[in-house]
Amino acid sequence: MAYQPQEIFFRSSAPVTIDEDKCIAEKGCTVCVEACPMDLLAINPATQKAYMAFDECWYCMPCEKDCPTGAVKVDIPYLLR
């Protein structure tokens, strides 16, 4: 299921959120998009910011770990043991 660029922020259970104030995609950064093995993240052409395009996150975390500005936040909805 594909979402519109800002639509994901209206969902209460969005597993990946992007702090647009910290996101530097407009400067050419695509680290989170490239790091996601599921290809869930994309760059919004209108805002030039990253967003979660599909809700299929596996909570593998490379997008959050690799983001140079800390703009990506992965909310894991359960306890991993």
N, CA, C and O atoms as CSV, one atom per row, in Angstrom:
chain,resi,resn,atom,element,x,y,z
A,1,MET,N,N,0.848,-1.174,0.000
A,1,MET,CA,C,0.000,0.000,0.000
A,1,MET,C,C,0.893,1.237,0.000
A,1,MET,O,O,1.744,1.381,0.878
A,2,ALA,N,N,0.720,2.101,-0.938
A,2,ALA,CA,C,1.515,3.329,-1.037
A,2,ALA,C,C,0.793,4.478,-0.345
A,2,ALA,O,O,-0.433,4.578,-0.386
A,3,TYR,N,N,1.578,5.340,0.290
A,3,TYR,CA,C,1.044,6.510,0.973
A,3,TYR,C,C,1.505,7.772,0.263
A,3,TYR,O,O,2.548,7.771,-0.390
A,4,GLN,N,N,0.743,8.838,0.383
A,4,GLN,CA,C,1.153,10.135,-0.129
A,4,GLN,C,C,2.210,10.693,0.819
A,4,GLN,O,O,2.239,10.305,1.986
A,5,PRO,N,N,3.084,11.596,0.352
A,5,PRO,CA,C,4.213,12.058,1.137
A,5,PRO,C,C,3.925,12.440,2.583
A,5,PRO,O,O,4.699,12.019,3.443
A,6,GLN,N,N,2.927,13.166,2.921
A,6,GLN,CA,C,2.729,13.548,4.314
A,6,GLN,C,C,1.666,12.712,5.014
A,6,GLN,O,O,1.452,12.879,6.215
A,7,GLU,N,N,1.006,11.828,4.304
A,7,GLU,CA,C,-0.092,11.046,4.854
A,7,GLU,C,C,0.333,10.153,6.016
A,7,GLU,O,O,-0.442,9.941,6.948
A,8,ILE,N,N,1.541,9.633,5.969
A,8,ILE,CA,C,1.998,8.706,6.996
A,8,ILE,C,C,2.033,9.360,8.376
A,8,ILE,O,O,1.887,8.666,9.382
A,9,PHE,N,N,2.220,10.669,8.446
A,9,PHE,CA,C,2.299,11.346,9.733
A,9,PHE,C,C,0.945,11.457,10.418
A,9,PHE,O,O,0.880,11.774,11.605
A,10,PHE,N,N,-0.131,11.201,9.694
A,10,PHE,CA,C,-1.456,11.234,10.285
A,10,PHE,C,C,-1.846,9.884,10.871
A,10,PHE,O,O,-2.915,9.759,11.467
A,11,ARG,N,N,-1.010,8.890,10.713
A,11,ARG,CA,C,-1.261,7.571,11.279
A,11,ARG,C,C,-0.583,7.501,12.630
A,11,ARG,O,O,0.560,7.935,12.771
A,12,SER,N,N,-1.257,6.968,13.612
A,12,SER,CA,C,-0.696,6.935,14.959
A,12,SER,C,C,0.382,5.878,15.113
A,12,SER,O,O,1.178,5.950,16.049
A,13,SER,N,N,0.429,4.903,14.222
A,13,SER,CA,C,1.377,3.814,14.382
A,13,SER,C,C,2.475,3.820,13.318
A,13,SER,O,O,3.002,2.761,12.978
A,14,ALA,N,N,2.821,4.968,12.798
A,14,ALA,CA,C,3.874,5.037,11.786
A,14,ALA,C,C,5.188,4.570,12.398
A,14,ALA,O,O,5.688,5.205,13.326
A,15,PRO,N,N,5.762,3.472,11.898
A,15,PRO,CA,C,6.984,2.955,12.499
A,15,PRO,C,C,8.216,3.810,12.230
A,15,PRO,O,O,9.143,3.825,13.039
A,16,VAL,N,N,8.240,4.518,11.114
A,16,VAL,CA,C,9.391,5.357,10.786
A,16,VAL,C,C,8.904,6.787,10.584
A,16,VAL,O,O,8.026,7.045,9.760
A,17,THR,N,N,9.481,7.707,11.342
A,17,THR,CA,C,9.147,9.116,11.170
A,17,THR,C,C,10.425,9.892,10.882
A,17,THR,O,O,11.512,9.514,11.320
A,18,ILE,N,N,10.278,10.964,10.151
A,18,ILE,CA,C,11.398,11.809,9.758
A,18,ILE,C,C,11.195,13.192,10.358
A,18,ILE,O,O,10.145,13.807,10.172
A,19,ASP,N,N,12.196,13.677,11.075
A,19,ASP,CA,C,12.166,15.052,11.583
A,19,ASP,C,C,12.606,15.948,10.428
A,19,ASP,O,O,13.791,16.012,10.101
A,20,GLU,N,N,11.657,16.633,9.821
A,20,GLU,CA,C,11.964,17.435,8.636
A,20,GLU,C,C,12.917,18.589,8.933
A,20,GLU,O,O,13.596,19.069,8.025
A,21,ASP,N,N,12.981,19.038,10.171
A,21,ASP,CA,C,13.926,20.097,10.519
A,21,ASP,C,C,15.366,19.596,10.483
A,21,ASP,O,O,16.290,20.372,10.238
A,22,LYS,N,N,15.557,18.304,10.727
A,22,LYS,CA,C,16.900,17.718,10.719
A,22,LYS,C,C,17.271,17.102,9.370
A,22,LYS,O,O,18.453,16.963,9.056
A,23,CYS,N,N,16.275,16.737,8.579
A,23,CYS,CA,C,16.511,16.059,7.301
A,23,CYS,C,C,17.223,16.992,6.319
A,23,CYS,O,O,16.813,18.137,6.124
A,24,ILE,N,N,18.291,16.487,5.706
A,24,ILE,CA,C,19.077,17.280,4.753
A,24,ILE,C,C,18.998,16.698,3.334
A,24,ILE,O,O,19.932,16.838,2.544
A,25,ALA,N,N,17.888,16.052,3.028
A,25,ALA,CA,C,17.719,15.469,1.689
A,25,ALA,C,C,17.786,16.529,0.604
A,25,ALA,O,O,18.215,16.249,-0.515
A,26,GLU,N,N,17.362,17.756,0.931
A,26,GLU,CA,C,17.413,18.832,-0.073
A,26,GLU,C,C,18.848,19.174,-0.458
A,26,GLU,O,O,19.082,19.817,-1.481
A,27,LYS,N,N,19.809,18.744,0.360
A,27,LYS,CA,C,21.227,18.961,0.060
A,27,LYS,C,C,21.840,17.754,-0.645
A,27,LYS,O,O,23.053,17.687,-0.846
A,28,GLY,N,N,20.983,16.803,-1.015
A,28,GLY,CA,C,21.460,15.639,-1.749
A,28,GLY,C,C,21.621,14.378,-0.926
A,28,GLY,O,O,22.009,13.342,-1.466
A,29,CYS,N,N,21.337,14.433,0.358
A,29,CYS,CA,C,21.479,13.250,1.211
A,29,CYS,C,C,20.358,12.256,0.919
A,29,CYS,O,O,19.182,12.619,0.920
A,30,THR,N,N,20.725,11.018,0.674
A,30,THR,CA,C,19.751,9.943,0.477
A,30,THR,C,C,20.154,8.708,1.280
A,30,THR,O,O,19.805,7.586,0.913
A,31,VAL,N,N,20.879,8.910,2.361
A,31,VAL,CA,C,21.410,7.805,3.159
A,31,VAL,C,C,20.296,6.876,3.632
A,31,VAL,O,O,20.405,5.658,3.483
A,32,CYS,N,N,19.229,7.431,4.198
A,32,CYS,CA,C,18.153,6.579,4.726
A,32,CYS,C,C,17.457,5.804,3.614
A,32,CYS,O,O,17.110,4.636,3.789
A,33,VAL,N,N,17.255,6.449,2.482
A,33,VAL,CA,C,16.598,5.797,1.343
A,33,VAL,C,C,17.448,4.630,0.859
A,33,VAL,O,O,16.927,3.548,0.588
A,34,GLU,N,N,18.741,4.844,0.751
A,34,GLU,CA,C,19.652,3.800,0.281
A,34,GLU,C,C,19.851,2.706,1.315
A,34,GLU,O,O,20.078,1.553,0.948
A,35,ALA,N,N,19.770,3.041,2.611
A,35,ALA,CA,C,20.015,2.069,3.672
A,35,ALA,C,C,18.857,1.098,3.866
A,35,ALA,O,O,19.064,-0.012,4.357
A,36,CYS,N,N,17.654,1.490,3.495
A,36,CYS,CA,C,16.474,0.656,3.741
A,36,CYS,C,C,16.439,-0.542,2.791
A,36,CYS,O,O,16.302,-0.363,1.581
A,37,PRO,N,N,16.562,-1.765,3.326
A,37,PRO,CA,C,16.546,-2.938,2.450
A,37,PRO,C,C,15.171,-3.226,1.854
A,37,PRO,O,O,15.058,-3.991,0.896
A,38,MET,N,N,14.131,-2.622,2.410
A,38,MET,CA,C,12.768,-2.835,1.922
A,38,MET,C,C,12.320,-1.751,0.939
A,38,MET,O,O,11.210,-1.820,0.410
A,39,ASP,N,N,13.164,-0.758,0.691
A,39,ASP,CA,C,12.829,0.375,-0.187
A,39,ASP,C,C,11.544,1.075,0.258
A,39,ASP,O,O,10.676,1.375,-0.562
A,40,LEU,N,N,11.432,1.331,1.561
A,40,LEU,CA,C,10.235,1.960,2.118
A,40,LEU,C,C,10.325,3.473,2.164
A,40,LEU,O,O,9.302,4.155,2.219
A,41,LEU,N,N,11.529,4.001,2.141
A,41,LEU,CA,C,11.711,5.443,2.251
A,41,LEU,C,C,11.932,6.054,0.877
A,41,LEU,O,O,12.476,5.418,-0.026
A,42,ALA,N,N,11.502,7.290,0.740
A,42,ALA,CA,C,11.645,8.015,-0.520
A,42,ALA,C,C,11.830,9.491,-0.210
A,42,ALA,O,O,11.652,9.930,0.927
A,43,ILE,N,N,12.187,10.244,-1.233
A,43,ILE,CA,C,12.320,11.695,-1.097
A,43,ILE,C,C,11.095,12.342,-1.732
A,43,ILE,O,O,10.768,12.078,-2.889
A,44,ASN,N,N,10.429,13.184,-0.969
A,44,ASN,CA,C,9.261,13.913,-1.466
A,44,ASN,C,C,9.758,14.988,-2.429
A,44,ASN,O,O,10.506,15.873,-2.013
A,45,PRO,N,N,9.368,14.940,-3.697
A,45,PRO,CA,C,9.858,15.933,-4.656
A,45,PRO,C,C,9.404,17.357,-4.344
A,45,PRO,O,O,10.076,18.314,-4.729
A,46,ALA,N,N,8.290,17.509,-3.662
A,46,ALA,CA,C,7.778,18.852,-3.338
A,46,ALA,C,C,8.548,19.499,-2.192
A,46,ALA,O,O,8.897,20.678,-2.261
A,47,THR,N,N,8.815,18.722,-1.130
A,47,THR,CA,C,9.488,19.287,0.053
A,47,THR,C,C,10.979,19.001,0.078
A,47,THR,O,O,11.725,19.623,0.834
A,48,GLN,N,N,11.417,18.048,-0.759
A,48,GLN,CA,C,12.812,17.595,-0.759
A,48,GLN,C,C,13.219,17.036,0.599
A,48,GLN,O,O,14.345,17.244,1.052
A,49,LYS,N,N,12.300,16.328,1.244
A,49,LYS,CA,C,12.548,15.674,2.530
A,49,LYS,C,C,12.198,14.201,2.398
A,49,LYS,O,O,11.373,13.819,1.567
A,50,ALA,N,N,12.831,13.377,3.226
A,50,ALA,CA,C,12.534,11.950,3.219
A,50,ALA,C,C,11.181,11.700,3.868
A,50,ALA,O,O,10.732,12.474,4.713
A,51,TYR,N,N,10.546,10.621,3.468
A,51,TYR,CA,C,9.293,10.195,4.088
A,51,TYR,C,C,9.136,8.693,3.901
A,51,TYR,O,O,9.796,8.092,3.053
A,52,MET,N,N,8.263,8.094,4.694
A,52,MET,CA,C,7.997,6.665,4.598
A,52,MET,C,C,6.929,6.441,3.538
A,52,MET,O,O,5.773,6.821,3.726
A,53,ALA,N,N,7.312,5.828,2.429
A,53,ALA,CA,C,6.401,5.652,1.302
A,53,ALA,C,C,5.486,4.441,1.461
A,53,ALA,O,O,4.368,4.444,0.946
A,54,PHE,N,N,5.942,3.413,2.160
A,54,PHE,CA,C,5.165,2.187,2.329
A,54,PHE,C,C,5.232,1.740,3.781
A,54,PHE,O,O,6.250,1.939,4.444
A,55,ASP,N,N,4.168,1.144,4.277
A,55,ASP,CA,C,4.107,0.693,5.663
A,55,ASP,C,C,4.384,-0.808,5.744
A,55,ASP,O,O,3.479,-1.604,5.996
A,56,GLU,N,N,5.635,-1.179,5.527
A,56,GLU,CA,C,6.041,-2.580,5.567
A,56,GLU,C,C,7.326,-2.744,6.373
A,56,GLU,O,O,8.077,-3.692,6.144
A,57,CYS,N,N,7.586,-1.852,7.296
A,57,CYS,CA,C,8.859,-1.805,8.020
A,57,CYS,C,C,9.140,-3.090,8.794
A,57,CYS,O,O,8.256,-3.641,9.450
A,58,TRP,N,N,10.383,-3.554,8.707
A,58,TRP,CA,C,10.840,-4.730,9.447
A,58,TRP,C,C,11.597,-4.323,10.707
A,58,TRP,O,O,12.075,-5.192,11.437
A,59,TYR,N,N,11.717,-3.037,10.978
A,59,TYR,CA,C,12.398,-2.511,12.171
A,59,TYR,C,C,13.861,-2.958,12.222
A,59,TYR,O,O,14.378,-3.282,13.291
A,60,CYS,N,N,14.509,-2.973,11.086
A,60,CYS,CA,C,15.902,-3.429,11.036
A,60,CYS,C,C,16.890,-2.326,11.412
A,60,CYS,O,O,18.048,-2.618,11.709
A,61,MET,N,N,16.457,-1.073,11.406
A,61,MET,CA,C,17.166,0.074,11.950
A,61,MET,C,C,18.289,0.719,11.139
A,61,MET,O,O,18.795,1.739,11.607
A,62,PRO,N,N,18.735,0.239,9.979
A,62,PRO,CA,C,19.843,0.929,9.328
A,62,PRO,C,C,19.513,2.361,8.936
A,62,PRO,O,O,20.406,3.208,8.913
A,63,CYS,N,N,18.263,2.652,8.630
A,63,CYS,CA,C,17.901,4.030,8.267
A,63,CYS,C,C,18.158,4.972,9.437
A,63,CYS,O,O,18.690,6.066,9.248
A,64,GLU,N,N,17.784,4.553,10.648
A,64,GLU,CA,C,17.996,5.387,11.833
A,64,GLU,C,C,19.478,5.464,12.196
A,64,GLU,O,O,19.991,6.539,12.506
A,65,LYS,N,N,20.155,4.328,12.156
A,65,LYS,CA,C,21.569,4.286,12.545
A,65,LYS,C,C,22.460,5.055,11.579
A,65,LYS,O,O,23.426,5.689,12.004
A,66,ASP,N,N,22.150,5.008,10.287
A,66,ASP,CA,C,23.015,5.626,9.281
A,66,ASP,C,C,22.725,7.098,9.016
A,66,ASP,O,O,23.553,7.781,8.414
A,67,CYS,N,N,21.574,7.604,9.449
A,67,CYS,CA,C,21.223,9.006,9.186
A,67,CYS,C,C,22.252,9.928,9.836
A,67,CYS,O,O,22.443,9.871,11.051
A,68,PRO,N,N,22.916,10.777,9.051
A,68,PRO,CA,C,23.986,11.615,9.604
A,68,PRO,C,C,23.495,12.721,10.542
A,68,PRO,O,O,24.289,13.270,11.307
A,69,THR,N,N,22.213,13.052,10.498
A,69,THR,CA,C,21.701,14.137,11.342
A,69,THR,C,C,20.755,13.657,12.434
A,69,THR,O,O,20.293,14.461,13.243
A,70,GLY,N,N,20.461,12.367,12.472
A,70,GLY,CA,C,19.529,11.850,13.469
A,70,GLY,C,C,18.081,12.194,13.179
A,70,GLY,O,O,17.261,12.247,14.095
A,71,ALA,N,N,17.756,12.429,11.916
A,71,ALA,CA,C,16.395,12.819,11.539
A,71,ALA,C,C,15.420,11.647,11.516
A,71,ALA,O,O,14.210,11.846,11.626
A,72,VAL,N,N,15.936,10.432,11.375
A,72,VAL,CA,C,15.074,9.259,11.248
A,72,VAL,C,C,14.861,8.616,12.612
A,72,VAL,O,O,15.812,8.395,13.363
A,73,LYS,N,N,13.610,8.319,12.921
A,73,LYS,CA,C,13.260,7.662,14.182
A,73,LYS,C,C,12.424,6.436,13.861
A,73,LYS,O,O,11.386,6.534,13.208
A,74,VAL,N,N,12.885,5.274,14.326
A,74,VAL,CA,C,12.145,4.027,14.152
A,74,VAL,C,C,11.513,3.678,15.492
A,74,VAL,O,O,12.218,3.476,16.481
A,75,ASP,N,N,10.199,3.607,15.526
A,75,ASP,CA,C,9.468,3.257,16.743
A,75,ASP,C,C,9.091,1.788,16.684
A,75,ASP,O,O,8.192,1.394,15.942
A,76,ILE,N,N,9.784,0.984,17.471
A,76,ILE,CA,C,9.512,-0.450,17.506
A,76,ILE,C,C,8.323,-0.675,18.439
A,76,ILE,O,O,8.392,-0.327,19.617
A,77,PRO,N,N,7.240,-1.250,17.931
A,77,PRO,CA,C,6.010,-1.349,18.718
A,77,PRO,C,C,5.969,-2.496,19.717
A,77,PRO,O,O,4.950,-2.704,20.375
A,78,TYR,N,N,7.045,-3.232,19.839
A,78,TYR,CA,C,7.057,-4.368,20.749
A,78,TYR,C,C,8.464,-4.527,21.298
A,78,TYR,O,O,9.410,-3.945,20.769
A,79,LEU,N,N,8.601,-5.297,22.337
A,79,LEU,CA,C,9.891,-5.525,22.970
A,79,LEU,C,C,10.640,-6.622,22.225
A,79,LEU,O,O,10.131,-7.731,22.064
A,80,LEU,N,N,11.841,-6.312,21.778
A,80,LEU,CA,C,12.688,-7.315,21.127
A,80,LEU,C,C,13.551,-7.981,22.186
A,80,LEU,O,O,14.135,-7.302,23.031
A,81,ARG,N,N,13.633,-9.270,22.146
A,81,ARG,CA,C,14.451,-9.995,23.126
A,81,ARG,C,C,15.506,-10.791,22.420
A,81,ARG,O,O,16.300,-11.474,23.067
